[in-house]
Amino acid sequence: MTTTKKGTSQIEFILLMACLMSIVALSIDTILPALNPIGLSVGTVNQNENQLLITMIFLGLGLGQLIFGPISDSFGRKPVVYIGFTVFMLASFLCIAAPNIEIMVIGRILQGIGLSASRSISIAMIRDRFEGDYMAKIMSFVVTIFILVPIIAPTLGKFLLDNYGWESIFYSQLLFGIVVLCWFWKRQPETLPPAYKKKFSMAIFINGSKEFIKYRSAVIFTLISGLATGSFMVFLSTSQHIFEVQYGLVDQFPYIFGALAFSVGVATFTNGTLVVRFGMKKLVTIFSIVFSLTSLLYISIFYGETNPSISILILFLALQFFSVGFLFGNVRSLAMQPLGHIAGIGAAINGFISTIMAVPIATFIGSFVETTALPLFIGFAACGLGSLLLLLFVKKPIY
């Protein structure tokens, strides 16, 4: 077991990085059962507008990384996390007080911008300490713990909604964030080596971008990450509509969502044990094929038909997200592998491109999910086949 200079164990480091990422998941998944009540409170015209409360936080996540990534390469990782959380706190209070959908959307974008610090900096800190397949192993364990939040978050959100109102969901996010931030402040030392710090200027972003595009593998795996993120985001934004409106499973929705998140967790944990043996690229290739074939099979069976039974739908979705569990950590690790010398700006560009790709993908596909779940799987198939096409352009060595 490796330790930091302050005695923080590798296990504690994994737990802390997972919790930093988990603030993002908590801010997204706890409000899923409350989308309709929030929509009624802020005056949405139709239910599709409620999807904006999910997709717009991702827009903020993408934009914010472009700000915080370069700053972290100059001033260190820890100060940036503090700044980001301050923005998140102010944005949360804006959401709570929002009188209309427009202000709520602005609040969600600002929440995303603030949370982008903890999301991107946690990845940069992992890259500061680890590389290669071992980094992918650490990422897998981080994501496995992180996935526990989506498993329980919708149930927590429904409990808070039913007993204390939707505003309490935002207060719970703040409380969790404060606890994690205090832990981070007290126990986590700075991971950016002094020799890697760069004088802050606009040239950091320009030069970092030029350096980023030199590495074909970084660009390709960032694009694949965008397709994988888009697949997951469209499910996040439409899941409440599919299960509560199309299937009428209002009370069961949090448990179904948690079960599907569990399938991702099983995959990421398994990936942590397999990636060192088989390598990241092989696993990404195998499960991109599985993801695509599962989508195509669903389309071939149910094209032009009504929704299948809920058990069949859950089975197909579980297979899809089991595959996604092998993609998330590996594609980001592959993209970051050649970027250790610019980990901050590298993580920022990777996160920005993948998220900015995902938002329109989710918005476009989500607009078709009205009476059946079929458009969801058509979108999955397009993203999966796109990923396989991109993999054809990756040649050894990967950087």
BAKOL-799785 format. One line per field, with one value per residue (C-alpha): y, z, x negated; residue number from 1; residue in three letters. Coordinates in steps of 0.25 Angstrom, whole numbers, plus 2048, in hexadecimal, padded with zeros to 3 digits. Example, Ala and Ser with C-alpha at 12.3 -4.5 7.8 and 13.67 -1.06 7.14 Angstrom:
BEGIN
py [7EE 7FC]
pz [81F 81D]
px [7CF 7C9]
nr [1 2]
rest [ALA SER]
END
This chain:
BEGIN
py [800 80E 81A 829 831 834 825 825 817 813 80D 81B 822 819 81B 82A 82B 823 82D 839 833 82E 83D 83E 831 835 842 83B 82E 833 83D 832 82E 83D 842 843 84A 854 856 85A 863 86B 86B 861 860 851 846 846 853 84C 845 852 851 845 849 857 853 84B 857 85E 853 854 863 863 859 863 86D 865 85B 866 86D 860 85E 86C 86D 85E 855 858 867 864 85A 865 86F 865 861 870 872 865 86A 877 870 867 872 878 86B 86B 879 878 87E 879 86E 878 87C 86D 869 874 86F 861 866 86D 861 859 863 863 853 853 856 84A 841 845 847 83A 833 83C 838 82A 82C 834 827 81C 818 80D 801 803 811 80A 800 80C 813 806 805 814 812 806 80E 81A 811 80E 81C 81A 80D 814 823 822 81B 825 830 82A 829 837 83C 834 839 847 84C 84D 858 84F 847 853 855 846 848 854 84C 840 84A 851 844 83F 84D 84D 83F 843 850 848 83B 83D 843 84B 841 84A 84A 858 855 853 860 86A 879 87D 884 882 87B 86F 86C 86E 867 85C 85A 859 84F 847 846 841 833 82C 822 82D 834 826 821 82F 82E 81F 825 82F 824 81C 828 82C 81E 81E 82D 82A 81F 828 833 829 81E 825 827 818 812 81B 820 815 809 810 80B 818 811 807 810 813 804 801 80C 807 7F9 7FE 807 7FA 7F3 7FE 7FD 7EE 7F0 7FB 7F2 7E7 7F0 7F3 7E5 7E2 7EF 7EC 7DE 7E1 7F0 7FC 7FC 7ED 7EF 7FC 7F5 7E8 7F0 7FA 7EE 7E9 7F6 7F8 7EA 7EB 7F8 7F2 7E5 7EE 7F6 7E9 7E3 7EF 7F9 7FE 7F7 7FC 7FB 7ED 7E8 7F0 7E4 7E3 7F2 7F1 7E5 7EC 7F9 7F1 7EB 7F8 7FF 7F3 7F6 804 801 7FB 808 814 812 80C 816 822 81B 818 827 82B 821 82A 837 836 842 84A 842 84E 854 846 842 84F 84E 83F 842 84E 847 83B 843 84D 841 83A 846 847 838 836 842 83D 82F 832 83B 82E 826 828 81C 811 80E 80A 818 816 809 80F 81A 80F 808 814 818 809 808 816 811 805 80D 816 80A 807 813 80F 808 803 809 810 81E]
pz [800 7FC 805 803 80B 815 817 80F 80A 7FC 801 807 7FA 7F2 7FC 7FC 7EC 7EB 7F5 7ED 7E0 7E8 7EB 7DC 7DC 7E8 7E2 7D5 7DA 7E7 7DF 7D5 7DD 7DF 7D1 7CF 7DD 7DA 7CC 7D2 7DC 7D1 7C7 7BC 7B0 7AD 7B3 7A9 7AE 7BB 7B4 7B4 7C3 7C0 7B3 7B7 7C3 7B9 7B1 7BD 7C0 7B2 7B2 7C0 7BD 7B3 7BE 7CA 7C2 7BE 7CB 7D3 7CA 7D0 7DE 7E2 7E3 7F1 7EF 7E3 7EA 7F5 7EA 7E3 7EF 7F3 7E5 7E7 7F4 7EF 7E3 7EC 7F3 7E6 7E2 7EF 7ED 7DE 7DA 7CC 7C3 7BD 7CB 7CF 7C2 7C5 7D3 7CD 7C3 7CE 7D7 7CC 7CA 7D9 7DA 7CE 7D7 7E0 7D4 7CB 7D6 7DC 7CF 7CE 7DC 7D9 7CC 7D5 7DD 7D3 7C4 7BA 7BD 7CC 7CB 7C4 7D0 7DA 7D1 7D1 7E0 7E1 7D8 7DF 7EC 7E4 7DF 7EC 7EC 7E0 7E6 7F2 7ED 7E7 7F3 7FC 7F3 7F4 803 804 7FA 801 80F 80D 7FF 7F3 7F9 804 7F9 7F6 804 805 7FA 801 80E 807 800 80C 813 807 806 815 813 807 80D 81A 814 805 802 7F5 7E9 7DF 7DF 7E0 7D4 7CC 7D0 7C4 7C5 7C3 7B6 7AA 7A3 7AD 7A6 798 79A 7A1 796 78C 794 796 787 785 78B 782 78C 796 78B 787 795 799 78E 792 7A0 79B 794 7A0 7A9 79F 7A0 7AF 7AF 7A6 7B0 7BC 7B5 7B1 7BB 7C4 7B8 7B3 7C1 7C7 7BB 7B0 7BB 7C6 7D0 7D9 7E6 7E0 7D8 7E2 7E4 7D5 7D3 7DE 7D9 7CB 7D2 7DA 7CC 7C9 7D6 7D4 7C7 7CC 7D8 7CE 7C5 7D1 7D1 7C2 7BD 7C1 7BB 7AE 7AC 7AA 79B 79A 7A4 79E 790 796 79E 793 78A 795 797 788 786 792 78C 77F 784 78C 77F 777 781 785 779 776 782 790 79C 7A1 7AF 7B9 7BC 7AE 7AD 7BA 7B5 7A8 7B0 7BA 7AF 7A9 7B6 7B9 7AC 7AF 7BD 7B5 7AC 7B6 7BE 7B2 7A7 7B1 7B5 7A7 7A3 7AF 7AE 7A5 7AD 7BA 7B8 7B6 7BE 7C3 7B5 7AF 7B8 7B5 7A6 7A7 7B0 7A8 79B 7A0 7A8 79D 793 79D 7A0 791 790 79C 799 78A 78E 79A 792 78B 797 799 798 797 79B 78D 78A 796 790 782 789 790 783 77C 787 788 779 779 784 77C 770 778 77E 770 76F 77C 779 782 789 78F 791]
px [800 7FA 7FC 7FB 7F1 7FC 7FF 80C 80D 810 81E 821 81D 826 832 82F 82E 83B 842 83E 843 850 854 857 85F 867 86A 870 876 87D 886 88B 897 89A 89A 8A9 8AB 89F 8A5 8B2 8AC 8A4 8AF 8AA 8B3 8B1 8AA 89F 89A 897 88C 885 883 87A 873 870 867 85F 85D 858 84F 849 847 841 836 830 82F 82A 821 817 817 814 807 803 808 809 815 81A 81D 825 82E 831 835 83E 845 848 84F 857 85C 861 867 86E 875 879 880 887 88C 88F 89C 89D 896 88C 886 886 87F 874 873 871 866 85F 860 859 84E 84B 84B 842 837 838 83B 830 826 828 824 818 814 815 80D 802 800 803 801 804 80D 80A 811 81D 81D 81E 828 831 831 834 840 844 846 84B 856 85C 861 86A 86F 875 876 884 88A 884 88A 897 897 893 89D 8A9 8A5 89E 8A1 898 890 88A 883 87A 877 873 869 863 862 85B 852 84D 84A 841 83B 837 831 829 824 81F 819 816 808 805 802 7FD 7ED 7E7 7DF 7EC 7F2 7F4 7F4 803 806 810 805 806 813 80E 801 809 813 807 800 80D 810 802 807 810 814 818 821 827 82A 830 83A 83D 83F 849 851 851 855 860 866 866 86B 877 87B 87A 882 88D 88E 898 8A1 89F 8A2 8AC 8B4 8B3 8B3 8BA 8B0 8AF 8AC 8A3 89A 88F 88D 88D 883 87A 87A 875 86A 866 864 85A 853 851 84B 841 83D 83B 833 82A 825 825 81F 810 811 818 815 81E 81F 823 82E 833 834 83B 846 848 84C 855 85C 85E 864 86D 873 875 87B 886 888 88A 894 89C 89C 8AA 8AF 8B4 8AB 8A7 8AA 8A2 89A 895 892 88A 882 87E 87B 873 86A 868 863 85B 854 853 84C 840 840 840 833 82B 82E 82B 81E 81A 81C 814 809 800 804 7FD 7F5 801 80B 813 816 816 822 829 828 82C 838 83C 83C 843 84E 851 852 85C 865 86B 86B 873 87C 87F 881 889 893 898 89A 8A9 8B1 8A7 898 894 88E 885 87F 87E 875 86D 86B 866 85C 857 855 84E 845 841 83E 835 82D 829 821 819 80C 801 7FB 807 7FF]
nr [1 2 3 4 5 6 7 8 9 10 11 12 13 14 15 16 17 18 19 20 21 22 23 24 25 26 27 28 29 30 31 32 33 34 35 36 37 38 39 40 41 42 43 44 45 46 47 48 49 50 51 52 53 54 55 56 57 58 59 60 61 62 63 64 65 66 67 68 69 70 71 72 73 74 75 76 77 78 79 80 81 82 83 84 85 86 87 88 89 90 91 92 93 94 95 96 97 98 99 100 101 102 103 104 105 106 107 108 109 110 111 112 113 114 115 116 117 118 119 120 121 122 123 124 125 126 127 128 129 130 131 132 133 134 135 136 137 138 139 140 141 142 143 144 145 146 147 148 149 150 151 152 153 154 155 156 157 158 159 160 161 162 163 164 165 166 167 168 169 170 171 172 173 174 175 176 177 178 179 180 181 182 183 184 185 186 187 188 189 190 191 192 193 194 195 196 197 198 199 200 201 202 203 204 205 206 207 208 209 210 211 212 213 214 215 216 217 218 219 220 221 222 223 224 225 226 227 228 229 230 231 232 233 234 235 236 237 238 239 240 241 242 243 244 245 246 247 248 249 250 251 252 253 254 255 256 257 258 259 260 261 262 263 264 265 266 267 268 269 270 271 272 273 274 275 276 277 278 279 280 281 282 283 284 285 286 287 288 289 290 291 292 293 294 295 296 297 298 299 300 301 302 303 304 305 306 307 308 309 310 311 312 313 314 315 316 317 318 319 320 321 322 323 324 325 326 327 328 329 330 331 332 333 334 335 336 337 338 339 340 341 342 343 344 345 346 347 348 349 350 351 352 353 354 355 356 357 358 359 360 361 362 363 364 365 366 367 368 369 370 371 372 373 374 375 376 377 378 379 380 381 382 383 384 385 386 387 388 389 390 391 392 393 394 395 396 397 398 399]
rest [MET THR THR THR LYS LYS GLY THR SER GLN ILE GLU PHE ILE LEU LEU MET ALA CYS LEU MET SER ILE VAL ALA LEU SER ILE ASP THR ILE LEU PRO ALA LEU ASN PRO ILE GLY LEU SER VAL GLY THR VAL ASN GLN ASN GLU ASN GLN LEU LEU ILE THR MET ILE PHE LEU GLY LEU GLY LEU GLY GLN LEU ILE PHE GLY PRO ILE SER ASP SER PHE GLY ARG LYS PRO VAL VAL TYR ILE GLY PHE THR VAL PHE MET LEU ALA SER PHE LEU CYS ILE ALA ALA PRO ASN ILE GLU ILE MET VAL ILE GLY ARG ILE LEU GLN GLY ILE GLY LEU SER ALA SER ARG SER ILE SER ILE ALA MET ILE ARG ASP ARG PHE GLU GLY ASP TYR MET ALA LYS ILE MET SER PHE VAL VAL THR ILE PHE ILE LEU VAL PRO ILE ILE ALA PRO THR LEU GLY LYS PHE LEU LEU ASP ASN TYR GLY TRP GLU SER ILE PHE TYR SER GLN LEU LEU PHE GLY ILE VAL VAL LEU CYS TRP PHE TRP LYS ARG GLN PRO GLU THR LEU PRO PRO ALA TYR LYS LYS LYS PHE SER MET ALA ILE PHE ILE ASN GLY SER LYS GLU PHE ILE LYS TYR ARG SER ALA VAL ILE PHE THR LEU ILE SER GLY LEU ALA THR GLY SER PHE MET VAL PHE LEU SER THR SER GLN HIS ILE PHE GLU VAL GLN TYR GLY LEU VAL ASP GLN PHE PRO TYR ILE PHE GLY ALA LEU ALA PHE SER VAL GLY VAL ALA THR PHE THR ASN GLY THR LEU VAL VAL ARG PHE GLY MET LYS LYS LEU VAL THR ILE PHE SER ILE VAL PHE SER LEU THR SER LEU LEU TYR ILE SER ILE PHE TYR GLY GLU THR ASN PRO SER ILE SER ILE LEU ILE LEU PHE LEU ALA LEU GLN PHE PHE SER VAL GLY PHE LEU PHE GLY ASN VAL ARG SER LEU ALA MET GLN PRO LEU GLY HIS ILE ALA GLY ILE GLY ALA ALA ILE ASN GLY PHE ILE SER THR ILE MET ALA VAL PRO ILE ALA THR PHE ILE GLY SER PHE VAL GLU THR THR ALA LEU PRO LEU PHE ILE GLY PHE ALA ALA CYS GLY LEU GLY SER LEU LEU LEU LEU LEU PHE VAL LYS LYS PRO ILE TYR]
END
